[in-house]
C-alpha cells in the first residue's frame, strides 16, 4: 500500500535507536531515547498560499530531524510511520 500525503504533509520512518553508548554500555529497551531522526518516505504536493503552490523543501530519501512530539503515528502493512507537517521538520541531515 502506498501513502500519499496531502498538502504540506510528510510521511517519515524513524531510524533505529542506538543500542550501545559511545563508552560501550548496552542500553535496555526502556533506557533507549527515542530517535528524532527519520527518513522521508513520501511528501505531499505542497501547501497552497494565495492561490500559489509552495514547493516542498524536503525530498523522498532525505534524513531529517523532527520535533519530539510532532505528527501522528500510523501503522500500515506492519510498518510504523509518522505523518507530520513540513513545519515540524527542524533540519535535513547531510
Gaussian input, Z-matrix of N, CA and C with variables (Angstrom, degrees):
# hf/3-21g

backbone

0 1
 N
 C     1     B1
 C     2     B2     1     A1
 N     3     B3     2     A2     1     D1
 C     4     B4     3     A3     2     D2
 C     5     B5     4     A4     3     D3
 N     6     B6     5     A5     4     D4
 C     7     B7     6     A6     5     D5
 C     8     B8     7     A7     6     D6
 N     9     B9     8     A8     7     D7
 C    10    B10     9     A9     8     D8
 C    11    B11    10    A10     9     D9
 N    12    B12    11    A11    10    D10
 C    13    B13    12    A12    11    D11
 C    14    B14    13    A13    12    D12
 N    15    B15    14    A14    13    D13
 C    16    B16    15    A15    14    D14
 C    17    B17    16    A16    15    D15
 N    18    B18    17    A17    16    D16
 C    19    B19    18    A18    17    D17
 C    20    B20    19    A19    18    D18
 N    21    B21    20    A20    19    D19
 C    22    B22    21    A21    20    D20
 C    23    B23    22    A22    21    D21
 N    24    B24    23    A23    22    D22
 C    25    B25    24    A24    23    D23
 C    26    B26    25    A25    24    D24
 N    27    B27    26    A26    25    D25
 C    28    B28    27    A27    26    D26
 C    29    B29    28    A28    27    D27
 N    30    B30    29    A29    28    D28
 C    31    B31    30    A30    29    D29
 C    32    B32    31    A31    30    D30
 N    33    B33    32    A32    31    D31
 C    34    B34    33    A33    32    D32
 C    35    B35    34    A34    33    D33
 N    36    B36    35    A35    34    D34
 C    37    B37    36    A36    35    D35
 C    38    B38    37    A37    36    D36
 N    39    B39    38    A38    37    D37
 C    40    B40    39    A39    38    D38
 C    41    B41    40    A40    39    D39
 N    42    B42    41    A41    40    D40
 C    43    B43    42    A42    41    D41
 C    44    B44    43    A43    42    D42
 N    45    B45    44    A44    43    D43
 C    46    B46    45    A45    44    D44
 C    47    B47    46    A46    45    D45
 N    48    B48    47    A47    46    D46
 C    49    B49    48    A48    47    D47
 C    50    B50    49    A49    48    D48
 N    51    B51    50    A50    49    D49
 C    52    B52    51    A51    50    D50
 C    53    B53    52    A52    51    D51
 N    54    B54    53    A53    52    D52
 C    55    B55    54    A54    53    D53
 C    56    B56    55    A55    54    D54
 N    57    B57    56    A56    55    D55
 C    58    B58    57    A57    56    D56
 C    59    B59    58    A58    57    D57
 N    60    B60    59    A59    58    D58
 C    61    B61    60    A60    59    D59
 C    62    B62    61    A61    60    D60
 N    63    B63    62    A62    61    D61
 C    64    B64    63    A63    62    D62
 C    65    B65    64    A64    63    D63
 N    66    B66    65    A65    64    D64
 C    67    B67    66    A66    65    D65
 C    68    B68    67    A67    66    D66
 N    69    B69    68    A68    67    D67
 C    70    B70    69    A69    68    D68
 C    71    B71    70    A70    69    D69
 N    72    B72    71    A71    70    D70
 C    73    B73    72    A72    71    D71
 C    74    B74    73    A73    72    D72
 N    75    B75    74    A74    73    D73
 C    76    B76    75    A75    74    D74
 C    77    B77    76    A76    75    D75
 N    78    B78    77    A77    76    D76
 C    79    B79    78    A78    77    D77
 C    80    B80    79    A79    78    D78
 N    81    B81    80    A80    79    D79
 C    82    B82    81    A81    80    D80
 C    83    B83    82    A82    81    D81
 N    84    B84    83    A83    82    D82
 C    85    B85    84    A84    83    D83
 C    86    B86    85    A85    84    D84
 N    87    B87    86    A86    85    D85
 C    88    B88    87    A87    86    D86
 C    89    B89    88    A88    87    D87
 N    90    B90    89    A89    88    D88
 C    91    B91    90    A90    89    D89
 C    92    B92    91    A91    90    D90
 N    93    B93    92    A92    91    D91
 C    94    B94    93    A93    92    D92
 C    95    B95    94    A94    93    D93
 N    96    B96    95    A95    94    D94
 C    97    B97    96    A96    95    D95
 C    98    B98    97    A97    96    D96
 N    99    B99    98    A98    97    D97
 C   100   B100    99    A99    98    D98
 C   101   B101   100   A100    99    D99
 N   102   B102   101   A101   100   D100
 C   103   B103   102   A102   101   D101
 C   104   B104   103   A103   102   D102
 N   105   B105   104   A104   103   D103
 C   106   B106   105   A105   104   D104
 C   107   B107   106   A106   105   D105
 N   108   B108   107   A107   106   D106
 C   109   B109   108   A108   107   D107
 C   110   B110   109   A109   108   D108
 N   111   B111   110   A110   109   D109
 C   112   B112   111   A111   110   D110
 C   113   B113   112   A112   111   D111
 N   114   B114   113   A113   112   D112
 C   115   B115   114   A114   113   D113
 C   116   B116   115   A115   114   D114
 N   117   B117   116   A116   115   D115
 C   118   B118   117   A117   116   D116
 C   119   B119   118   A118   117   D117
 N   120   B120   119   A119   118   D118
 C   121   B121   120   A120   119   D119
 C   122   B122   121   A121   120   D120
 N   123   B123   122   A122   121   D121
 C   124   B124   123   A123   122   D122
 C   125   B125   124   A124   123   D123
 N   126   B126   125   A125   124   D124
 C   127   B127   126   A126   125   D125
 C   128   B128   127   A127   126   D126
 N   129   B129   128   A128   127   D127
 C   130   B130   129   A129   128   D128
 C   131   B131   130   A130   129   D129
 N   132   B132   131   A131   130   D130
 C   133   B133   132   A132   131   D131
 C   134   B134   133   A133   132   D132
 N   135   B135   134   A134   133   D133
 C   136   B136   135   A135   134   D134
 C   137   B137   136   A136   135   D135
 N   138   B138   137   A137   136   D136
 C   139   B139   138   A138   137   D137
 C   140   B140   139   A139   138   D138
 N   141   B141   140   A140   139   D139
 C   142   B142   141   A141   140   D140
 C   143   B143   142   A142   141   D141
 N   144   B144   143   A143   142   D142
 C   145   B145   144   A144   143   D143
 C   146   B146   145   A145   144   D144
 N   147   B147   146   A146   145   D145
 C   148   B148   147   A147   146   D146
 C   149   B149   148   A148   147   D147
 N   150   B150   149   A149   148   D148
 C   151   B151   150   A150   149   D149
 C   152   B152   151   A151   150   D150
 N   153   B153   152   A152   151   D151
 C   154   B154   153   A153   152   D152
 C   155   B155   154   A154   153   D153
 N   156   B156   155   A155   154   D154
 C   157   B157   156   A156   155   D155
 C   158   B158   157   A157   156   D156
 N   159   B159   158   A158   157   D157
 C   160   B160   159   A159   158   D158
 C   161   B161   160   A160   159   D159
 N   162   B162   161   A161   160   D160
 C   163   B163   162   A162   161   D161
 C   164   B164   163   A163   162   D162
 N   165   B165   164   A164   163   D163
 C   166   B166   165   A165   164   D164
 C   167   B167   166   A166   165   D165
 N   168   B168   167   A167   166   D166
 C   169   B169   168   A168   167   D167
 C   170   B170   169   A169   168   D168
 N   171   B171   170   A170   169   D169
 C   172   B172   171   A171   170   D170
 C   173   B173   172   A172   171   D171
 N   174   B174   173   A173   172   D172
 C   175   B175   174   A174   173   D173
 C   176   B176   175   A175   174   D174
 N   177   B177   176   A176   175   D175
 C   178   B178   177   A177   176   D176
 C   179   B179   178   A178   177   D177
 N   180   B180   179   A179   178   D178
 C   181   B181   180   A180   179   D179
 C   182   B182   181   A181   180   D180
 N   183   B183   182   A182   181   D181
 C   184   B184   183   A183   182   D182
 C   185   B185   184   A184   183   D183
 N   186   B186   185   A185   184   D184
 C   187   B187   186   A186   185   D185
 C   188   B188   187   A187   186   D186
 N   189   B189   188   A188   187   D187
 C   190   B190   189   A189   188   D188
 C   191   B191   190   A190   189   D189
 N   192   B192   191   A191   190   D190
 C   193   B193   192   A192   191   D191
 C   194   B194   193   A193   192   D192
 N   195   B195   194   A194   193   D193
 C   196   B196   195   A195   194   D194
 C   197   B197   196   A196   195   D195
 N   198   B198   197   A197   196   D196
 C   199   B199   198   A198   197   D197
 C   200   B200   199   A199   198   D198
 N   201   B201   200   A200   199   D199
 C   202   B202   201   A201   200   D200
 C   203   B203   202   A202   201   D201
 N   204   B204   203   A203   202   D202
 C   205   B205   204   A204   203   D203
 C   206   B206   205   A205   204   D204
 N   207   B207   206   A206   205   D205
 C   208   B208   207   A207   206   D206
 C   209   B209   208   A208   207   D207
 N   210   B210   209   A209   208   D208
 C   211   B211   210   A210   209   D209
 C   212   B212   211   A211   210   D210
 N   213   B213   212   A212   211   D211
 C   214   B214   213   A213   212   D212
 C   215   B215   214   A214   213   D213
 N   216   B216   215   A215   214   D214
 C   217   B217   216   A216   215   D215
 C   218   B218   217   A217   216   D216
 N   219   B219   218   A218   217   D217
 C   220   B220   219   A219   218   D218
 C   221   B221   220   A220   219   D219
 N   222   B222   221   A221   220   D220
 C   223   B223   222   A222   221   D221
 C   224   B224   223   A223   222   D222
 N   225   B225   224   A224   223   D223
 C   226   B226   225   A225   224   D224
 C   227   B227   226   A226   225   D225
 N   228   B228   227   A227   226   D226
 C   229   B229   228   A228   227   D227
 C   230   B230   229   A229   228   D228
 N   231   B231   230   A230   229   D229
 C   232   B232   231   A231   230   D230
 C   233   B233   232   A232   231   D231
 N   234   B234   233   A233   232   D232
 C   235   B235   234   A234   233   D233
 C   236   B236   235   A235   234   D234
 N   237   B237   236   A236   235   D235
 C   238   B238   237   A237   236   D236
 C   239   B239   238   A238   237   D237
 N   240   B240   239   A239   238   D238
 C   241   B241   240   A240   239   D239
 C   242   B242   241   A241   240   D240
 N   243   B243   242   A242   241   D241
 C   244   B244   243   A243   242   D242
 C   245   B245   244   A244   243   D243
 N   246   B246   245   A245   244   D244
 C   247   B247   246   A246   245   D245
 C   248   B248   247   A247   246   D246
 N   249   B249   248   A248   247   D247
 C   250   B250   249   A249   248   D248
 C   251   B251   250   A250   249   D249
 N   252   B252   251   A251   250   D250
 C   253   B253   252   A252   251   D251
 C   254   B254   253   A253   252   D252
 N   255   B255   254   A254   253   D253
 C   256   B256   255   A255   254   D254
 C   257   B257   256   A256   255   D255
 N   258   B258   257   A257   256   D256
 C   259   B259   258   A258   257   D257
 C   260   B260   259   A259   258   D258
 N   261   B261   260   A260   259   D259
 C   262   B262   261   A261   260   D260
 C   263   B263   262   A262   261   D261
 N   264   B264   263   A263   262   D262
 C   265   B265   264   A264   263   D263
 C   266   B266   265   A265   264   D264
 N   267   B267   266   A266   265   D265
 C   268   B268   267   A267   266   D266
 C   269   B269   268   A268   267   D267
 N   270   B270   269   A269   268   D268
 C   271   B271   270   A270   269   D269
 C   272   B272   271   A271   270   D270
 N   273   B273   272   A272   271   D271
 C   274   B274   273   A273   272   D272
 C   275   B275   274   A274   273   D273
 N   276   B276   275   A275   274   D274
 C   277   B277   276   A276   275   D275
 C   278   B278   277   A277   276   D276
 N   279   B279   278   A278   277   D277
 C   280   B280   279   A279   278   D278
 C   281   B281   280   A280   279   D279

   B1=1.4532
   B2=1.5320
   B3=1.3087
   B4=1.4586
   B5=1.5128
   B6=1.3218
   B7=1.4579
   B8=1.5167
   B9=1.3289
   B10=1.4592
   B11=1.5279
   B12=1.3364
   B13=1.4611
   B14=1.5273
   B15=1.3164
   B16=1.4560
   B17=1.5251
   B18=1.3161
   B19=1.4587
   B20=1.5204
   B21=1.3463
   B22=1.4719
   B23=1.5232
   B24=1.3329
   B25=1.4616
   B26=1.5307
   B27=1.3378
   B28=1.4578
   B29=1.5253
   B30=1.3316
   B31=1.4616
   B32=1.5213
   B33=1.3531
   B34=1.4587
   B35=1.5170
   B36=1.3206
   B37=1.4616
   B38=1.5194
   B39=1.3354
   B40=1.4582
   B41=1.5181
   B42=1.3179
   B43=1.4576
   B44=1.5168
   B45=1.3164
   B46=1.4641
   B47=1.5211
   B48=1.3459
   B49=1.4592
   B50=1.5212
   B51=1.3123
   B52=1.4606
   B53=1.5276
   B54=1.3247
   B55=1.4602
   B56=1.5166
   B57=1.3369
   B58=1.4684
   B59=1.5240
   B60=1.3287
   B61=1.4595
   B62=1.5198
   B63=1.3243
   B64=1.4683
   B65=1.5215
   B66=1.3505
   B67=1.4645
   B68=1.5269
   B69=1.3558
   B70=1.4525
   B71=1.5149
   B72=1.3290
   B73=1.4629
   B74=1.5263
   B75=1.3328
   B76=1.4606
   B77=1.5263
   B78=1.3499
   B79=1.4575
   B80=1.5224
   B81=1.3397
   B82=1.4587
   B83=1.5197
   B84=1.3223
   B85=1.4621
   B86=1.5056
   B87=1.3452
   B88=1.4591
   B89=1.5243
   B90=1.3262
   B91=1.4631
   B92=1.5229
   B93=1.3267
   B94=1.4589
   B95=1.5234
   B96=1.3043
   B97=1.4580
   B98=1.5224
   B99=1.3146
   B100=1.4570
   B101=1.5224
   B102=1.3173
   B103=1.4652
   B104=1.5234
   B105=1.3109
   B106=1.4525
   B107=1.5202
   B108=1.3183
   B109=1.4563
   B110=1.5258
   B111=1.3227
   B112=1.4631
   B113=1.5157
   B114=1.3360
   B115=1.4593
   B116=1.5192
   B117=1.3298
   B118=1.4641
   B119=1.5217
   B120=1.3416
   B121=1.4604
   B122=1.5261
   B123=1.3403
   B124=1.4634
   B125=1.5212
   B126=1.3365
   B127=1.4604
   B128=1.5188
   B129=1.3154
   B130=1.4550
   B131=1.5236
   B132=1.3378
   B133=1.4634
   B134=1.5298
   B135=1.3318
   B136=1.4600
   B137=1.5157
   B138=1.3167
   B139=1.4661
   B140=1.5247
   B141=1.3318
   B142=1.4586
   B143=1.5225
   B144=1.3420
   B145=1.4648
   B146=1.5204
   B147=1.3209
   B148=1.4708
   B149=1.5255
   B150=1.3185
   B151=1.4558
   B152=1.5177
   B153=1.3210
   B154=1.4704
   B155=1.5193
   B156=1.3233
   B157=1.4604
   B158=1.5215
   B159=1.3350
   B160=1.4578
   B161=1.5324
   B162=1.3361
   B163=1.4767
   B164=1.5258
   B165=1.3193
   B166=1.4572
   B167=1.5271
   B168=1.3348
   B169=1.4691
   B170=1.5246
   B171=1.3354
   B172=1.4625
   B173=1.5213
   B174=1.3286
   B175=1.4636
   B176=1.5223
   B177=1.3157
   B178=1.4609
   B179=1.5244
   B180=1.3284
   B181=1.4498
   B182=1.5180
   B183=1.3545
   B184=1.4662
   B185=1.5162
   B186=1.3361
   B187=1.4585
   B188=1.5179
   B189=1.3233
   B190=1.4591
   B191=1.5258
   B192=1.3279
   B193=1.4568
   B194=1.5167
   B195=1.3403
   B196=1.4537
   B197=1.5260
   B198=1.3212
   B199=1.4586
   B200=1.5192
   B201=1.3062
   B202=1.4629
   B203=1.5328
   B204=1.3119
   B205=1.4646
   B206=1.5262
   B207=1.3161
   B208=1.4586
   B209=1.5192
   B210=1.3149
   B211=1.4523
   B212=1.5129
   B213=1.3092
   B214=1.4562
   B215=1.5174
   B216=1.3335
   B217=1.4626
   B218=1.5174
   B219=1.3203
   B220=1.4640
   B221=1.5218
   B222=1.3237
   B223=1.4544
   B224=1.5285
   B225=1.3341
   B226=1.4633
   B227=1.5161
   B228=1.3252
   B229=1.4694
   B230=1.5305
   B231=1.3206
   B232=1.4576
   B233=1.5198
   B234=1.3174
   B235=1.4673
   B236=1.5237
   B237=1.3342
   B238=1.4612
   B239=1.5229
   B240=1.3374
   B241=1.4538
   B242=1.5171
   B243=1.3282
   B244=1.4574
   B245=1.5198
   B246=1.3285
   B247=1.4600
   B248=1.5239
   B249=1.3338
   B250=1.4574
   B251=1.5164
   B252=1.3301
   B253=1.4585
   B254=1.5221
   B255=1.3157
   B256=1.4474
   B257=1.5347
   B258=1.3290
   B259=1.4671
   B260=1.5284
   B261=1.3454
   B262=1.4723
   B263=1.5267
   B264=1.3354
   B265=1.4653
   B266=1.5171
   B267=1.3379
   B268=1.4597
   B269=1.5223
   B270=1.3420
   B271=1.4680
   B272=1.5187
   B273=1.3234
   B274=1.4623
   B275=1.5246
   B276=1.3278
   B277=1.4615
   B278=1.5225
   B279=1.3148
   B280=1.4733
   B281=1.4982
   A1=108.82
   A2=116.62
   A3=122.18
   A4=109.93
   A5=116.24
   A6=121.87
   A7=106.78
   A8=117.27
   A9=121.66
   A10=107.48
   A11=116.72
   A12=119.61
   A13=111.83
   A14=115.77
   A15=122.27
   A16=110.63
   A17=117.11
   A18=122.48
   A19=112.36
   A20=115.14
   A21=119.36
   A22=111.53
   A23=116.18
   A24=120.15
   A25=110.50
   A26=114.00
   A27=121.97
   A28=107.79
   A29=117.14
   A30=122.25
   A31=106.92
   A32=116.32
   A33=120.76
   A34=110.12
   A35=115.48
   A36=122.56
   A37=106.78
   A38=116.36
   A39=121.50
   A40=110.62
   A41=115.37
   A42=120.83
   A43=108.13
   A44=117.36
   A45=121.75
   A46=111.26
   A47=116.01
   A48=122.03
   A49=109.81
   A50=115.79
   A51=121.13
   A52=109.25
   A53=117.22
   A54=120.85
   A55=112.60
   A56=116.79
   A57=120.37
   A58=109.10
   A59=115.41
   A60=119.81
   A61=109.40
   A62=117.08
   A63=120.91
   A64=111.31
   A65=116.78
   A66=119.91
   A67=112.70
   A68=117.50
   A69=120.72
   A70=115.37
   A71=118.47
   A72=121.28
   A73=108.83
   A74=116.63
   A75=121.91
   A76=108.69
   A77=115.97
   A78=121.15
   A79=110.35
   A80=116.14
   A81=120.95
   A82=108.35
   A83=117.16
   A84=121.89
   A85=113.93
   A86=118.01
   A87=120.32
   A88=112.19
   A89=118.33
   A90=121.77
   A91=112.57
   A92=117.16
   A93=120.23
   A94=109.51
   A95=115.50
   A96=119.79
   A97=107.68
   A98=116.35
   A99=119.92
   A100=109.39
   A101=117.99
   A102=119.95
   A103=110.54
   A104=115.29
   A105=120.43
   A106=109.05
   A107=115.59
   A108=121.81
   A109=107.82
   A110=115.91
   A111=120.18
   A112=109.64
   A113=113.92
   A114=120.89
   A115=108.74
   A116=116.35
   A117=121.62
   A118=108.16
   A119=115.97
   A120=122.09
   A121=110.98
   A122=116.86
   A123=121.21
   A124=109.00
   A125=116.61
   A126=121.29
   A127=109.50
   A128=114.98
   A129=120.74
   A130=110.41
   A131=116.79
   A132=120.32
   A133=113.89
   A134=117.85
   A135=121.55
   A136=110.78
   A137=115.65
   A138=121.00
   A139=110.21
   A140=115.95
   A141=121.70
   A142=107.65
   A143=116.40
   A144=122.00
   A145=107.96
   A146=116.61
   A147=122.88
   A148=112.19
   A149=116.57
   A150=121.68
   A151=114.85
   A152=117.70
   A153=121.38
   A154=109.72
   A155=116.48
   A156=120.71
   A157=109.19
   A158=115.26
   A159=122.07
   A160=107.31
   A161=118.63
   A162=120.01
   A163=111.95
   A164=115.78
   A165=121.72
   A166=109.56
   A167=116.52
   A168=121.71
   A169=112.06
   A170=116.95
   A171=120.47
   A172=108.94
   A173=115.57
   A174=121.25
   A175=108.66
   A176=116.06
   A177=121.40
   A178=108.37
   A179=116.17
   A180=121.64
   A181=113.88
   A182=118.03
   A183=120.29
   A184=110.60
   A185=116.14
   A186=120.99
   A187=106.34
   A188=116.99
   A189=121.27
   A190=111.44
   A191=115.25
   A192=123.14
   A193=106.32
   A194=117.03
   A195=120.07
   A196=110.59
   A197=116.68
   A198=122.54
   A199=110.22
   A200=116.20
   A201=122.41
   A202=113.70
   A203=117.81
   A204=120.59
   A205=112.50
   A206=117.26
   A207=121.76
   A208=111.99
   A209=115.22
   A210=121.56
   A211=116.68
   A212=113.74
   A213=123.66
   A214=108.34
   A215=116.42
   A216=121.04
   A217=109.48
   A218=116.71
   A219=122.08
   A220=108.77
   A221=115.93
   A222=121.78
   A223=107.68
   A224=116.02
   A225=122.36
   A226=107.91
   A227=116.78
   A228=122.80
   A229=112.26
   A230=116.36
   A231=121.58
   A232=114.95
   A233=118.43
   A234=122.75
   A235=109.44
   A236=116.05
   A237=120.82
   A238=109.72
   A239=115.49
   A240=122.76
   A241=108.90
   A242=115.62
   A243=122.02
   A244=106.78
   A245=116.10
   A246=121.34
   A247=106.57
   A248=116.23
   A249=120.08
   A250=110.33
   A251=115.68
   A252=120.17
   A253=109.05
   A254=116.32
   A255=120.95
   A256=111.18
   A257=118.19
   A258=121.71
   A259=112.68
   A260=117.94
   A261=121.55
   A262=112.31
   A263=116.88
   A264=120.43
   A265=107.45
   A266=115.34
   A267=120.94
   A268=113.68
   A269=116.32
   A270=119.47
   A271=110.50
   A272=115.21
   A273=122.57
   A274=106.49
   A275=116.77
   A276=121.73
   A277=108.49
   A278=116.86
   A279=120.44
   A280=110.90
   D1=138.04
   D2=177.17
   D3=-100.94
   D4=143.19
   D5=175.48
   D6=-107.17
   D7=125.78
   D8=178.30
   D9=-119.92
   D10=102.25
   D11=-179.20
   D12=-70.47
   D13=154.96
   D14=-179.32
   D15=-102.23
   D16=156.04
   D17=175.82
   D18=57.61
   D19=-131.85
   D20=-178.01
   D21=-100.59
   D22=34.01
   D23=179.08
   D24=-91.33
   D25=154.13
   D26=-176.56
   D27=-132.45
   D28=139.33
   D29=174.26
   D30=-102.82
   D31=125.31
   D32=-179.85
   D33=-124.97
   D34=157.53
   D35=176.59
   D36=-123.56
   D37=124.81
   D38=-178.76
   D39=-61.11
   D40=142.94
   D41=172.29
   D42=-84.92
   D43=155.25
   D44=-176.87
   D45=-64.27
   D46=141.65
   D47=177.28
   D48=-76.41
   D49=151.70
   D50=177.40
   D51=-67.15
   D52=139.30
   D53=179.74
   D54=-99.94
   D55=-12.22
   D56=176.61
   D57=-134.31
   D58=151.54
   D59=176.94
   D60=-82.18
   D61=173.11
   D62=179.22
   D63=-62.43
   D64=-28.26
   D65=-179.81
   D66=-85.83
   D67=-1.65
   D68=175.11
   D69=99.04
   D70=5.66
   D71=178.95
   D72=-77.16
   D73=129.11
   D74=179.42
   D75=-82.54
   D76=128.49
   D77=-178.77
   D78=-94.67
   D79=140.30
   D80=174.49
   D81=-81.40
   D82=170.36
   D83=-178.22
   D84=-56.51
   D85=-40.60
   D86=-177.14
   D87=-77.57
   D88=-21.18
   D89=-178.31
   D90=-85.85
   D91=-16.64
   D92=-178.84
   D93=-70.79
   D94=135.38
   D95=174.33
   D96=-83.79
   D97=137.02
   D98=179.68
   D99=-64.85
   D100=132.34
   D101=-178.70
   D102=-70.05
   D103=146.74
   D104=174.34
   D105=-109.13
   D106=18.57
   D107=178.31
   D108=-110.45
   D109=136.42
   D110=-176.77
   D111=-148.13
   D112=167.57
   D113=175.84
   D114=-108.59
   D115=137.03
   D116=179.30
   D117=-75.82
   D118=125.67
   D119=-178.00
   D120=-101.48
   D121=-36.57
   D122=-179.71
   D123=-154.54
   D124=150.43
   D125=177.47
   D126=-129.87
   D127=152.29
   D128=175.40
   D129=-81.23
   D130=178.06
   D131=-177.67
   D132=-74.81
   D133=-13.78
   D134=-178.07
   D135=111.16
   D136=157.95
   D137=-178.79
   D138=-76.86
   D139=155.66
   D140=175.23
   D141=-108.32
   D142=119.75
   D143=179.38
   D144=-123.64
   D145=122.94
   D146=-179.02
   D147=52.74
   D148=37.48
   D149=177.66
   D150=82.39
   D151=-1.56
   D152=179.26
   D153=-110.85
   D154=135.46
   D155=178.21
   D156=-81.60
   D157=127.66
   D158=178.08
   D159=-90.77
   D160=121.72
   D161=-177.91
   D162=-67.77
   D163=152.29
   D164=179.24
   D165=-75.09
   D166=145.72
   D167=179.45
   D168=-91.44
   D169=-17.45
   D170=179.01
   D171=-105.49
   D172=159.58
   D173=179.11
   D174=-131.15
   D175=159.32
   D176=177.13
   D177=-59.54
   D178=133.15
   D179=-179.47
   D180=99.13
   D181=-16.66
   D182=176.89
   D183=-64.46
   D184=143.92
   D185=170.08
   D186=-95.62
   D187=130.46
   D188=-173.65
   D189=-131.27
   D190=158.97
   D191=169.53
   D192=-106.00
   D193=135.85
   D194=-176.53
   D195=-129.94
   D196=161.32
   D197=179.94
   D198=-60.57
   D199=143.08
   D200=-172.88
   D201=-58.27
   D202=-42.74
   D203=-175.60
   D204=-108.96
   D205=25.26
   D206=-176.26
   D207=-85.79
   D208=153.65
   D209=169.07
   D210=80.64
   D211=-179.00
   D212=-179.32
   D213=-123.14
   D214=126.98
   D215=177.76
   D216=-77.93
   D217=132.61
   D218=176.44
   D219=-133.84
   D220=154.74
   D221=177.62
   D222=-124.27
   D223=121.72
   D224=-178.57
   D225=-129.52
   D226=123.14
   D227=179.70
   D228=51.95
   D229=39.53
   D230=177.35
   D231=81.49
   D232=-4.10
   D233=178.21
   D234=-100.97
   D235=141.04
   D236=178.13
   D237=-98.04
   D238=132.43
   D239=179.32
   D240=-131.43
   D241=165.98
   D242=172.02
   D243=-124.65
   D244=132.11
   D245=175.15
   D246=-107.90
   D247=123.87
   D248=-178.75
   D249=-144.34
   D250=167.03
   D251=177.13
   D252=-79.83
   D253=152.15
   D254=179.80
   D255=-57.52
   D256=-31.06
   D257=179.57
   D258=-62.73
   D259=-22.56
   D260=179.89
   D261=-82.68
   D262=-5.67
   D263=175.42
   D264=-86.88
   D265=126.18
   D266=-175.53
   D267=-87.35
   D268=-37.13
   D269=-175.95
   D270=-163.19
   D271=158.48
   D272=171.96
   D273=-100.30
   D274=130.02
   D275=-179.88
   D276=-91.52
   D277=123.42
   D278=-179.00
   D279=-110.41

